[in-house]
Amino acid sequence: MSAIKITLPDNSIREISKPLSVAEFAATIGPGLAKSAVGGKINGELVDIRTLLTESCKLEIVTLQNPQSVEVIRHSAAHIMAQAVQEIWPDVKVTIGPVIDTGFFYDLDSPRNFVPEDLEKIEIGMKKIVEKDYEIKKEVWLIAKAIETFKKMGESFKVEIIEDLAKKGEKEVSIYHQGPWFDLCRGPHVPRTSYLKAFKLLSIAGAYWRGDEKNKMLQRIYGTAFSSQKDLDFYLNQLEESKKRDHRKLGKELNLFMFHPWAPASPFFMPKGTVLYNELFKLMRELYFEHGYEEVVTPQIVDVEVFKCSGHYDNYRENMYFAVPADKLEGEKEVMVKAMNCPGHALMFGAHRRSYRELPWRVADFGRLHRFERAGVVHGLARVRTFSQDDAHIFCRQDQIQSEITGFMKLLNHVYKTFGFENYTVYFSTRPPKKLGEDAIWDQAEGALEGALKSLNLDFKVNAGDGAFYGPKLDIMVTDAIGRAWQLGTIQCDFNMANRFNLEYIGEDNKPHKPVVMHRAVLGSFERFLGVFIEHCAGTFPTWFAPVQAVLINVTASQENYVNNVLAKLREKGMRAEADLRNEKLGYKIREAQLQKVPYMLIVGDKEVESQTLSVRLKSGKELKGVSVDEYIKNVCDIEIRQRLLVSPYAN
């Protein structure tokens, strides 16, 4: 047998004369590495530590110190939780227990309803399993043996899963043992139960078997796990802070938006929320003018053939709304409610003959979009069925791709800085398994996008297989005030649309050429961005963005005339100011304004009337007395609001 060459992350190469498991190979490097190893990455794919190295490959040993160890740890935590549940309640049947972004869950078929108090019991059971330090062993069973074994155990859900695997042609399945308990699983898993040092069960929910409402309702237990108690404590603190910042809670408290069962997953923006919405439009329109974009309006209802031409019908129709006239005549065509803007923009580009001198054509569209999202995935403003985007498409020559990405990143930096998002990560997503176009076109698109990134010296991470079905893309992940990552901006390089819509421009050589289409957004959907930003700032908006920017509060009725005069001046300057002239105590009115997170409370008593000034109280509680109305207007209206500052000039 020829030597198997293993390339390590530092590009050094080690040769082995026979197949070794990842764990055995780690031991050849050193006992310390072997002891802390929980998995491996073979050619970029996370694998079990028990996986055999049978051919030359790139290998990274995943240790407890590696961030990717969390996925392995959580996989094992799900098994340990299921074992603890069945040890406490033997009549519970297990189904599936996958890892998710924030932890793991297990769906269970139980004759009793779990209650929050049960989570503590299960955690105690999990700790006992961890303390017993069971070795986690992997076995490979023939399908027939697995079906027979799980049938005898009464685990009908497992039998159904295995039978489905058999229908797909699988001959064997992997089984993981930990002490007396075992389960069907692909892995990966840690070597021993004692590797689980930091875990927490979080909540209970209902879930249909396999996500189908026609199937049996199961009980889902959510949990999380980390490689260290420090990481777990940080996450739990973050979780508590997230609950306080939940945009659904704050949206109700601040009267920004509402939902109604007659319009599921479709937000109603109240007057204050509409102010936020319009401020986003205003900002993006100003920047579009500066960056050479033209705004268009496209139809909401279009012939289904448009989306067949674009490829969305074949690749996305389960998320699209179809419509027919109420008095549909025989032979009348089916139509669709607009789910994305790009096909309409392609039709506009192709409406007349274009020259290379007209490129790039940057076209923006704030049109309303409608997509059918399943009830199980909708979440406040973060996932809705009707929304608007700061959506735009750039039709350009291939030699303009780099300059357009540069312009996009400049625009993106400006916008994110305006909202206080200073940190973000760029992900380069490559071709997915289900895609349009030939590999040669994808090679060209991916090469152009990656080349532009490198020429701009932009740090990026590769997200293999996560591109759009029509082209590779860059996704921008911002980090919010409490350390959570959110995907907002994107730019996607599409070499397919021009072919599908037969789009051309006449080049300098007087011959027809295909334009490259770049799909791009900075904020993404306005709804989702508002949800993210509300949580980022905990509903305490910068003054330029706040629905109510200042409230004038009188001490007694004798100051009403002065208050109204000042209010008129502020509104004349375009400030969203209000007056609270209710016959209530001063402290009560201040407290009300604070609860509504109004940036400025302008207190007016007899002294202020006499001196023709204001007592300026910030949302932080800081108060400045004797501020003239003209000075306040200059600092706040002319500087803070106009320049969209994040911090008040009076903060220092």
PyMOL commands that set and color helices and strands:
alter all, ss='L'
color gray80, all
select helices_A, chain A and resi 22-29+31-36+69-88+116-131+143-152+156-167+193-195+209-211+229-245+247-253+271-290+304-310+312-319+342-349+356-358+398-418+439-455+497-500+526-536+557-572+586-595+606-611+629-641
alter helices_A, ss='H'
color red, helices_A
select strands_A, chain A and resi 4-7+13-16+20-21+37-42+45-48+52-53+57-63+93-94+99-100+103-109+136-142+172-178+181-184+198-208+217-226+257-258+268-269+294-295+301-303+322-323+335-337+361-365+368-370+386-396+424-429+461-463+473-479+485-494+505-506+512-513+516-525+550-554+577-580+600-604+613-618+623-628
alter strands_A, ss='S'
color yellow, strands_A
deselect
rebuild
show_as cartoon
